[in-house]
Amino acid sequence: MAKISLTVNGKKVSAEIEGRTLLVQVLREKLGMTGTHVGCDTSQCGACVVHVDGKSVKSCTMLAAQADGTAVTTIEGLANGNELHPMQAAFKEHHGLQCGFCTPGMVMSAIELAKRNSNPSEHDVREWLEGNICRCTGYHNIVKAVQAGAQAMAAAK
Amino acid sequence: MYDFAYHKPATVADAAKILAADGDAKALAGGQTLIPTLKQRLAKPSAVVDLSAIKDLAGISVAGGKVTIGAMTRHGDVAASADVKKALPALAALADGIGDPQVRNRGTIGGSIANNDPAADYPAACLALGATIKTNAREIAADAFFLGMFETALKPGELIVSVSFPIPEKAAYVKFGQPASRYALVGVMVAKTATGARVAVTGAASAVFRWSDAEAALSKSWNAASLDGVKVSPDGLNSDIHAAADYRAHLVGVMAKRAVATAG
């Protein structure tokens, strides 16, 4: 067992891990933050997307040891108290979810797109969401939500 | 996943020492293939050697008619690099088409090349552009590097440090993605260089290969129409539930023409 220290949603935390422990296991099992989901466990579905040092990554495809010393943001770190993050609010407003299982990963992935492109086209959004799978196939409203969320993020700056 | 010892050395020499001393140790670059492989228990390394703390393994430079990319440079950084987009736009476009954004944020050029997946994109770029792969021990021409399915010329303890791509007159990479995985069913990189055309094919066979008949035709005349009637044999090409060998052979021709047309 080794000890890692990282910052999760602005808070310094540490955890005892094995070599094989995944970042998502630390988040869910050690820190009790179950907002980050594990969908496929084969690195394809994107439900586990979090930000590591500002970039979206699949937390099921990164060893916890690789996250030592990094700053991680999860879905739990987005809202400001009861005030939703603009991307979360857009998913709510545009009904960008059905069962909601893929939503944390969709939102985290979409926020990186919005940071790169404040006014993405439908094509831009669909290309960017290549690594996020919605088994309810609710893509239509997800795309609308991401476009609205990106514009809201730009307006809130 | 089976457990393993985790190492995070600070130098290439230290990483190479661990890998050379233990044949069951594995180097970890971006981990986008290795970690899924470990999760499925398809590999059982005794140790994983994380290369991310080694300084100077990541970075991009353009000089002397070459684009040189450090082994630990992420696909997303190659795709977004203003220098690569200007000097070798086909390579930036290729990097931008690998996997998905999250894979591109982690996956590295060195990892992709060392793994030599039969459907990986970067090996096609190395072969078509005549890249030189620099390791901690020597320099290896791309033509001598990719030996077979998941097999390269790398020796135990040998690590890729950087990859140098000579800047061609023109180049383009076009792939036909498998509809579910988006891995290349067939991908073709074409390059027009001062010494002739080079054409590399990925996804179609057990490993990336050069298509010499197409190179001869394009060296005579750089034009998609030059490939009319030039066919690759389906013998030895991959045949699976996604595509039969003759379909892949057909796609090689179509992708090659599209690549020439894209390169202009």
Interface residues (C-beta under 8 A of the other chain):
Chain A: A2 E18 G19 R20 L22 D41 T42 S43 Q44 G46 V49 K55 S56 V57 K58 C60 T61 M62 L63 A65 Q66 S109 E112 L113 W128 E130 G131 N132
Chain B: M1 Y2 D3 F4 A5 Y6 K8 L28 G31 Q32 I35 P36 L38 K39 Q40 V48 D50 S52 G76 G99 D100 P101 Q102 V103 N105 R106 S181 R182
